[in-house]
Amino acid sequence: MPSTLLSRRDLDFLLHDWLRVSHLVERPRYAEHSRETFDDALDLAERVATDQFAPHNRAADLAEPTIDGNRVRTIPQIEAALRSFAETGLLTAAMDDSVGGLQLPHAVAAACFAWFQAANVATSAYPLLTLGNANLLLAHGSAEQVDTYVRPMLEGRFFGTMCLSEPHAGSSLADIVTRAEPQPDGTYRLFGTKMWISGGDHELAENIVHLVLARMPGGPPGVKGISLFVVPKVLVGPDGSLGERNDVALVGLNHKMGFRGTTNALLSFGDGGHTPGGQPGAVGHLVGAPHQGLAQMFHMMNEARIGVGAGATALGYTGYLKSLAYARERPQGRPVGAKDPAAPQVPIIDHPDVRRMLLAQKSYVEGALALVLYCARLLDEERTAPADTDRERAHLLLDVLTPIAKSWPSQWCLAANDLASRSSAAPATRATTTWSSTTATTGSTRSTRAPTGSRRWTCWGAR
């Protein structure tokens, strides 16, 4: 049976017939790959997403994370799924072989990860954030920071976050007040509060690597005075062993529609709940040069933007495939011109208005998937094209498309899921269809419910 998560046929068309990723093997970075290795990676992603991520999608939504004392509890299937994901090696799919990466084209890696987002967007958020964190440190961190934090993240032992917003400032980063005080040993002690931190606290890994924006003493006001720091939940020794608990405290959990299985935390840095080295303050390490934090963080933010758009696309796509399958099997009514009440009912896909809604969904989700994969293909061009002019053109076009790749799928794949609810919720005595979808911009939930019966679908939209 064809998958109702994504269409492998459509992925193959986009990757091979349109984007021609097989031609990339002519470039040195991808010389050891072939069409066969690309297809094997996609096969593996589909299998693990179907077997390990999809089964607990509904369970994680119903049993969102809770705080047990000072610890976060999640359903056990999440940890098991993430362990399976780490074992595939797909977290490092597009990374350099020097850090254990597979050096797959970014377009292929994005297509692989879309399977996990379609199967369970909440569980896939943990590796998505970790991947962005690791890529930022690879680009801007020191060799020591790469060895200490990136390698364990790529092994699935550590997870990563991005800590930007503060309760009083929201998205106005110029107004953040978290401070970083320099210490004699070259580290910093951080004091402040960060809000809406996805993956901010949990028991799913040995450690959590926070990337935190903060201000150093004497820095300029506004965004020009922001620096970036690595702040682990548990301090890491020179030999890689875990040491004292850092002064990072979980204050509370937020509830995110559509991402209920992803912890979303309010974190306090340096409140004295823990005293590493015998004193309060969260121990942090400066990334790169002082006062360059926001520019560095955009490396992760832009990657996350496309990741959010890809998640919205995957959710709209799986919603479309599920409503399509339902419309093909759900009998109701007869053609407009049929006069014989004894004639058999027809599947609802035979009704023109249902077909119209399905075709609208198809246009939205297939267009969104093409946009996201095209952005990934531009990243391949930016990093591996032989000519400088081609790399510069790809970089410029990717800059333009990045915000579109986040916002357009978040709007129109939600619209696709709204249509899915309508095309699948025709009233009948034997069927119940419930679709819930969450918007990226408002966090609202919309659902449509038919009379009580035997069938129930659930599809979550994108934040």
N, C-alpha and C positions, 0 to 999 in steps of 0.2 A: 504494500500500500504506500502511495506517495506520502511524504511527511506533511503534516499540517503546521509545522513550525516555520519552515521556509521552503521555497521551491529550488531544488538543486538544479533543475533544468534552467531556470532563470539565472541562477548564479553562474552556471557554466557559460551561458550566452553572454552575460555582462563581462565576465573575466576574460574569456578566450576569444569570442567573436567580436566584441566591441573594444574592450580595453587592451586586448592582445598581450596579456601578461606573459605568455610563453616566449615572446620576443625578448623579454628582459633577461633570459638566460644567456644572451649574447654578451651581457655586461659582466665584468669581472666579479662583482659582488654576488651575483646569482648564478655563476658559471656551473656550480655543482648541482643545480636544480634542473628540473625538467617538468613537462606537463604531468608526468606520473607522480612526482613528489608533491606537486600542488594538489592534485586530485586526492592523493593519500591523506594529506593534511585536512582537506575538507571532509573526507569520509570519517576520519577520526573525530573531528569536531562534531559532526552530526550524531555520531554514535554516543559520545559521552554526554552531549547536551540532552539527547533523548532519554538516555538511561539514568543519568545522575542528577540533572538539573530540573527537567520538566516534572518528574513525579511529585516533588515537594513544593511546587509553585503555590498551589492553593493552601497547603498546610502552613507555609511560612506567612502567608497573608492573614490567615486566621489566628495564628499564634505569633504575634510580633514580639520582638525582643523585650525583655523585662529586666528590672534591676533586683537582684537578690543580695541585699546588703550593699556591698560596694562592687559587686560583680554583675556583669551582664549575662543573661541566659538567652540562648537561641535554641531552636529545635535542632536535634543532632544531625538531621539530614543535610543541613547547610555545611557543617564542617566536613562531613563525608564527601559531599560533592566538590568542595574546594580542594580537598586532598586529591581526589581523582583528577581534577583539572590540572593541578600542579604536576602530577605524574605524566601527563601527556606531553609536557614541554611546550605547549602552545602559548604559555605566558611570555616566552622568549622568542616567539615565532619570527618577529622581524628584527631582532637584536643581533649585534655582532657576535660572531663565534668566540671572540675573546672573552666574553662574559657568559658563554654557554648558550648563545643564541643560535637559532636555526637559519638566520639570514634569508627568510622568505620575503618576497615582495610585500610591501605594506598593503597593497590591494588584496592579496591572498590572505594575509593575516586578519584584515578587517572582515573579510567574508567568513573566515573561520569563527571569529568572535561573535559575529551576528547570530550564529546558531545558539550560542549560550544566552545571548540577550533575548532572543525569541522564546527560549525555553523557560527562562527565569531571570527577569531583569534585576530583581532584588539581590539574588545571590551573585549574579555576574558583576554587580557594582563593586564588590570587594577586589577582585583582580583588576578591574578597570582602573580603579584609583591607585592600586599598587603599581601597575604598569606605568601610569603617568608619573608617579613619584620617582620610580626608578629611572625613567628616561630623563627627568629633570636633573637628577644627581649625576647621571652619566654625562650630561652636557655641561653642567656647571660645578659639580662637586670635585673634591680632591680625590686622588687615588686611594687615600686611606678611607674616605667616606664611601667610595665605591666598594672597597673590600669589606668594610664593616657593615654596611646597610644594604647595598644593592644586591650583592650576591645572595644573602639570605632571603631577600624578597623574591628573587627569581627562582629560588628553590622552593618557594611556598612556605617558608618558615616564618618570615616576617610579612606583615601587611603594611600598606602606606596610606597616608591621608594628606589633605591640603587644608591648612588652617588659616583662613583669611578673615572672615567676617567676625564682628564683635556685636554684642546685643544692642549697644547704643548707636552703632554706626551702620549696620546692615552692609549694603554693597558700597557704601562711601568709604573706600579704603584710606582716603586722605585723613580720616578722622579716627583711625585706630590708635589706641593708647597702650597696648601691650609693650612693655619695655624689656630691654636686654642689657643687663649690667655686666661689664667685662670683669673677668676674674684673673688672678695672677697666673693661673696655669694655662691661660689661653682660651678657656671655655667662657660661656656666658651663663648668667642666671636669669631666667625669664619669669616675668610676673604679669598676669593679665588673664582675660577670659575670652574664649572663642566659642562661637555659636554656630549651629547648623553644620556640624562636622560629620559628614557621612563616613561610616566606618570608624568613628572616633574612639569607641571602646567596645571590646568584646573579648571572648575567650577562644577565638577561632585560630589563633596563631601564637607562637612563642613570644612575639613582640609586635608592637605597632610603632612605625616610624612616622612621626608627625613632621611636616614641613610647615613652619610657623613664620608668619610675618610679624615683625616687631621693630621697635625703634631703639637705636643705640643713643647714649647720651651725647649731646652736642650736634646731633644730626639736623639737617634742614627740615623745616616744616613741610607738611603735605606729603604727597607720594614720593617726593625725592629723598625723604629721610627714612624710607622703609628698607630694612634688611631682612634676609632670609636665613632661617636657622633650622638645623636638624635637631629635633627633640624626641628621643626615643621614650616609649612608655617605661621600658626597663633599660638601665644603663648596660652598655656592652663593653667588655674588657678588651685589651689589646689582642688577646688570643681568640676573640670571638665569643667568649663565654658570657653568659648573662649574669649581671651583678645586682646592685640595689635597685629597688623600685624608684623611679624618678618622681619628682614632685609635680605630677600631672594627675588631677583628680576628676572623676566623673561627677558632675553636678546633677544631671538629669538627661532623659531621653525625649526627643521630639518624635512626633508621629507624622510620617510622610505618606501621603496617599500614593498608591502605586508602587512604593518601595518599602512596604511594611516590614519586609524581612531584612532590610538594611538598617543597622543601627545609625541613628542620627543624634549626635551628642552635643551637650553643653559642657565644655571642658574648662577647668580652672588650672592655670599654670602658676605655681609658686605660692599656694595658699598655706603651705606648711603642714599639709596632711601627711606628707612624706618628707624626710630630711636627708637626702643623699649627701654623703660626706659630712653629716652632722649639722647641716644648716638648711634652711628653707630656700626655695627657688628651684625651678626646673632647669636642669643642666642642658644647655644647648651648644651647638657647634655652628659657627658662621659658615654659610655656603658662599663661596666666591668672595667678591669684594664687598665692603660695606656700602650701604645705601643703593644697592642694585637689586633689592629683593623683589620689587614688583615686576621689573623686566624679566627676571629669572622665573618668577612664578607664572608668567604668561606662557612659558614653555609647557607647563602642565595644564594651565587653564585652556589654552587653545586645543590641546589634545583632548581634554575633557569635553569641550564644546562639541567636537565632532563625535565623541563617544556618546554624548547625550542624544545627538541627532540620530546616530546609528541605533541606539536603544529604542527611540521613538519609532524609527523605521521598522525595526524587527517586530515591535509590538503591533503596529498597524498591519504588517505583512501576515503575521500569524493569525490576527483577527480576521483578515480577509480570507485566508485559506480555510479557517474553521467555518466561517459563514458560508463560503462556497460549498464546502462538503455538506453542510447541513441543508442548504438550499437544494442540493441534488437528491437528497434522500427523504426530504420532508414532503409528503403528499398533502395537498390541500387545494380544493376548488377545481374548476374546469376552465378550459379556454373560453374567452369572451363569447365566441360564437356558438359554443356548445349548448344544445337545447335539451339533451337527454339527461335527466337527473340520475338515471341508473348507470350512466357512463362512469368509468373509473376516474378517480381524482388524478391530477397530474402533479409532479414535483413543483414546488414553488419557483424553481428556477425558470420554469416555462412561462411565468407571468412577466409581462413587459416591465412593470415597475421594479420588480425584484432584480431583473437583469440590469436595468438602469443603475440601481444602487450598487450592484456587484461590479459593474464596469467602472463606476466612479471610484470605488475602493481600489480597484486594480490600477487605475491610472495614478492615484495618489501614491500607493505603496511602491509600485514599480519605479515611478519617477524618483521617489525618495531614495530607494536603494541604489539607483544609478548615480544619484548625486553624491551619496556617501562614498561609494566605491571609486568614483571619479576623483574625489578629494584624496583618497588614499593613493591612487595612481599618480596624482600630481606630486605627492610626497616622494614617491619613487623617482620621478623625474627630477625633482629638486635635489635629490641626494646622489643620483647616479647617472644623469644624462651626460654624455661626453662633452657637449659644448656648454661653455659658460652662459651663453645667451639663453639656451634652453633651460638651464637651471634657474636663471634669474626670472624668466617668464613664468615658470611653474611656481616659484616662490610668490611672485606678485599675485598670480591668479588664486593661489591657495589662501593668501591673506584676504582677498575679496570674498571668497566662497565660504570661509570658515564660519562666520556668524550666520550665513544663510543655511549652511549644513546643519546647524543646531536648531534654528528657529522654524524653517519651513517644514521639515518632517514633524516637529513637535506640534505644529498647528494642523497640518493636513492629514497626518496619520491618525490624529485624534478624530478628525472629521470622518476618516475612513471607518474608525471603530464606532462612531455614532451611526453611520450607515449600516455597519454590521449588525448593530442591535436592532435596527428597524427591519432589515431584510431577513432577520432570523427570528423575529418575535411575533410572527403572525399568530393570532389567537386560535387555539384548538383545545379540545378536551384532553388530549393525551400528552401535551408537551409544555414544558416550562423552559423558557430561555431567559437567562439573566446575563447581561453584558454590563460590565462596569469599566469605565475608562477615566484616566486621570490626566488633566492637562498640565503642560509644562509651565504655564504662566500663572494659573490661578489656584491650582491644587484642588479644583472642584471635581466632584464625582457625578457622573450621570449614569443612570441605570434604567433599563426597560424590562418589565416583567410581564409575562403572559400568564394565563390561568394555570393553576397548580397541575402538575403532571409528572412526567418521568425524565425529562431531558433538561440538563443545565450546562451552559457554557460560561466560562468566566474569562475575560480578557482585560488585562490591565494596560492603561495608557502610559505615557512617558512624562517624567518630570522635566 
